[in-house]
Amino acid sequence: MRRADFHYVLPQERIAHYPLDERSSSRMLCVDPRTDTLSDRSFRDLPDMLSPGDLLVFNDTRVIPARLYGSKRTGGRVEVLVERITGNNKALAHVRASKPPGPGTTIEFAAGATAMIEGREQDLYRLQFSGADGIASILEQQGHVPLPPYIRRSDEASDHERYQTIYASRPGAVAAPTAGLHFDECSLRRLDEHGVETARVTLHVGAGTFQPVHTDDLAAHIMHHEYYEVGNETCVRIAAARRRGGRIVAVGTTVVRSLEAAAADSGTPQPCCGETNLFITPGYQFRCVDALLTNFHLPESTLLMLVCAFGGHARVMAAYRYAIAERYRFYSYGDAMFLASRAVAEQG
C-alpha cells in the first residue's frame, strides 16, 4: 500500500486541545469487523464489550517533563526535547535553535544548569548536563510536559496529571500512551468486577511516534526505535488467557507493538526487553493481539497504518470518515475507538 492510502481530511475544530473534565466520559466508536457495523458508545461501556476471562494489557510507561527552554551563550533561544536519558547526566535529545548548534555548544538553563552538545546520532543530539543531582532533577525542576505538536498551546499545570495514565509507574516516555488516558479508578474497578484480567508491558513512547512517513512506498520508511519490556508475569497471564479462551485486548498501539515484537520469534510472547522498530502495515499477520482499544490518529501516520492492519484498511478508513461526520474528538486528548476483534487482513 502507499502512504496516500491513509490520508484523510480533518477539520481543525475536531482536534481536542484539552481533555474532558472526567477521563471516562469520552465517546467510544465500536467497530465490529465480523458484522461490518459501527456503534456509538461511551467509554464507560467498555466492560460490556469484554467478556470475563479476557485479558486487558496496559502500557505502564510514565511521561517525563522532557521539554526544556534555554539559550546559547550568544543569546539565541534553544528548545530541548529529551528523547532518552542515557546516564545520570547524559541524554539524547531533539534540539531546536535558529541555527543548528555544533559540538561543544553550551546551552544555559535556569538556576545555573547547563548542557553541552557532544555530537549527533542521526536526528538526535548527545547532551552532557551539569550538576551532581543528574538530568532527572533538572527535568523535575524546570521541565515542561511535552504535549504533541498538534496541541497548539503551552502546557498547563493540569497537563502534569491529565497527560499521564493513572497507572503510569515507569518514567521514560516523552509522549503518553493515549488509549490509557480514558481509564480512571472506577473504570478499573468495574473491569475487575466484570472478571476481566489485566497485565502490563512497558514501552517508552518517543517523539518519533509523531514522525511523518516521508516516502510514498511504505517499505522504504525507516521506523523509529523505542525501548520496550514484556515481563514473565505478563507472558504467563497471556498463556492463561489463551487456555481459558479469553481474548488478548491491547490498550493502545504501543501495547500491540510490544506484544507482537515479543512474539516475533516463537509466535507467542516471550519475556524480553530491548529496542523495537516494528512497523505494522496492512498484510501483517498478528500473532498475539485479538482486540484493540485506541484513539484516533494522524493522517498518513504509522499508528493509523497499524490500526488499518488490525481492523482492515477500508473498514478503518470508513470508520474515520464516520467519526469526523459525527464530530468525535481526535488525537491524544480525544475520544476512543474499540475494534472488537481482528479481521482477516485485507489486501491492497
MOQUI-V181704 format. One record per residue. OMEGA is omega as a letter, one per 20 degrees, with the letter a starting at -180 (NA if undefined). Layout:
OMEGA, OMEGA
//
This chain:
a, a, a, r, a, r, r, a, a, r, a, a, r, r, r, a, r, r, r, a, r, a, a, a, r, r, r, r, a, a, r, a, a, a, a, r, r, r, r, a, r, r, r, r, a, r, r, a, a, a, r, a, r, r, r, a, a, r, a, r, r, a, r, r, a, a, r, r, a, a, r, r, r, r, a, a, a, r, a, r, a, r, a, r, a, r, a, a, a, r, r, a, r, a, r, r, a, r, a, a, a, r, a, r, r, r, a, r, r, r, r, r, r, r, r, r, a, a, a, r, a, a, a, r, r, a, r, a, r, r, a, a, r, a, a, r, r, r, a, a, a, a, r, r, a, r, a, a, a, r, a, r, r, r, r, a, a, a, r, r, a, r, a, r, a, a, r, a, a, a, r, a, r, r, a, r, b, r, a, a, a, a, r, a, r, r, a, r, a, r, r, r, r, r, r, r, r, r, a, r, r, r, a, a, r, r, r, r, r, a, r, r, a, a, r, r, a, a, a, a, r, a, r, r, r, r, r, r, r, a, a, a, r, r, r, a, r, r, r, r, r, a, a, r, r, r, r, a, a, r, r, a, r, r, r, a, r, a, a, r, a, a, a, a, a, a, r, a, r, r, a, r, a, a, r, r, a, a, a, r, r, a, r, r, a, a, a, a, a, a, a, r, a, r, r, a, a, r, r, a, r, r, r, r, r, a, r, r, a, a, a, a, a, a, a, r, r, r, r, r, r, a, r, a, a, r, r, r, a, r, a, a, a, a, a, r, r, r, a, r, a, r, r, a, r, r, r, NA
//
